[in-house]
Amino acid sequence: MLDRFSPRGGSSEQWSFGFARFLAGQGHEVHVVAFDADEDHGLKLTLHRLPHAADPIRRARRAARVIDALRPDAVHDTGTGWSADVFHPLTGSRLLAQERLAALHPPLLGPRAAWSPLSVLRRQRMAQLERRQLRDATRIVAVSRMVAGHLAARFGVADDRMQVIHNGVDVARFASSRLDPLRLETREMLHAIGTTLYLISAHDLRLQGVDTALRALARVRASGADVRAVVAGGAAGPDWLELAGSLGVRRRVAFLGEVGDMPRLYAAADVLVHATRWDACSLSTLEAGAAGLPVITTAMDGAAELIGDGRTGFVLPDPGDVVALADRMTRLLDPDLRLRIGDAARAAAPAHDNVRNYKAVAAVLREAARERRAEARRR
């Protein structure tokens, strides 16, 4: 159960699509309940596409009716409804994410946006949904220790009900044998021959710190370094172009929007910069490491728990620290350091392969199915 079933969406959609494909490939009967979906998914499963509803409680009720009729062995939910045996919020607490987004508004607009009747109602409904999700699920999977800590502190979830399983990625997809042939032609296309190219991956540009990254890029550029950046993911409106222009790096930044072929960008880039203010466990952080790129991320990225600071990447304590970010970006102008850190990141990547991840989540789902059957027998 999820909001959108598609391999072309953000990290949660990609993970869910891959997990459904894995379960179907293992011979399980898989049903997907979603409000938006790619009909031409090409997988052996049954898709139940529900009519859209903006209100999260209404969405949960609609999903529950379908699931009750299916009478499944077990239900896996990434954050949409309240019928889960295994609740696996891939983006962490959505309520917390909304609060962090509201805090990013300009000072005069922030309080107004945060306390408008619609915003208050939306948070109340989301809080109601999350409380029920966390109360009713048999098992809770947190994608990082950071997320587990937030769920425990915010909702009082006991440690023995939670299991931390970090996200995984298809490591083979980012093997050097596949990426190396793409590097030169992609760098030519991006006008990055002879320059250090930073990749910034963000679907929510403000939440994931693109403004911080641009300011740091301007500092590195002001030192005389020949640098460029590409921003992939979310669409950049005029305000982002204006910000880049005001920092003097407009001609040094390409805003690409949604990119269907991220491996090509990993092949072309020298460093991934992910100055995120909140990410439960960023897939781009893990993908870049698998691609052999040194990563600069923040302590607000759950995937940072898998990085050895200074060894397989850099982790910044403060997502808004432009000076510290520029310092790490400057250090990585050194090709020898990039190679050393990138090689270490690639060597560590197989421990977080997506098949290992899927097997771990499937094991939790099987245990929940056994508990469901045992409960049915007791009745």
Buried (B, 14 or more C-beta within 10 A) or exposed (E): BBBBBBBEBBBBBBBBBBBBBBBBEEEBEBBBBBBBBBEEBEBEBEBBBBEEBEEBBEBBBBBBEBBEEBEBBBBBBBBBBBBBBBBBBBBBBBBBBBBBBBEBBEEEEEEEBBEEEEBEEBBEBBBBBBBBBBEEBBBBBBBBBBBBBBBBEBBEBEEEBBBBBBBBBBBEBBBBEEBEEBBEEBBEEBEBEEBBBBBBBBBBBBBBBBBBBBBBBBBBBEEEBEBBBBBBBBEBEEEBEEBBEEBEBEEBBBBBEEBEEBBBBBBBBBBBBBBBBBBBBBBBBBBBBBBBBBBBBBBBBBBBBBBEBEEBBBBBEBBBBBEBBBBBBBBBBEEEEBEBBBBBBBEBBEEBBBEBBBBBBBEBBBBBBEBBEEEEEEE
